[in-house]
Amino acid sequence: MKQPSELLIGTAFAVALLLVMASPEAQESRDSNVPPATAAKQAAEIARGDPPRWYHEDRTLQARLRTLHKEIGAGLQEAQGACRSLPAAERGACLREARAAYQRDMAGARAQAMQDMAQR
């Protein structure tokens, strides 16, 4: 069963993915769909290996909140990349929805982090 934080983090990306897949010009996910700055950041992270957070739980509320912020931000970047692959007529609405989902997720991040810490 997914943790509530996993559901929260994927909101922005899921919305963008649904919009992309609903498009008649839907493209399969490829590295070429990733913005160059994001691709460079991903390559640097891959070169460093798996992040420690994959193997160690966040021990403090602040650490959990930092992780949530990073993951929500990454979801926004992925959603924006997916939106940019849409036709111009649909792109603006997709980007607005991605930003709105990001803002909702960030607004709920502290409560989510507190809930995650209470469940441990």
Secondary structure, 3 states (H helix, E strand, C coil): CCCHHHHHHCHHHHHHHHHHHHCCCCCCCCHHHCCHHHHHHHHHHHHHCCCHHHCCCCCCHHHHHHHHHHHHHHHHHHHHHHHHCCCHHHHHHHHHHHHHHHHHHHHCHHHHHHHHHHCC
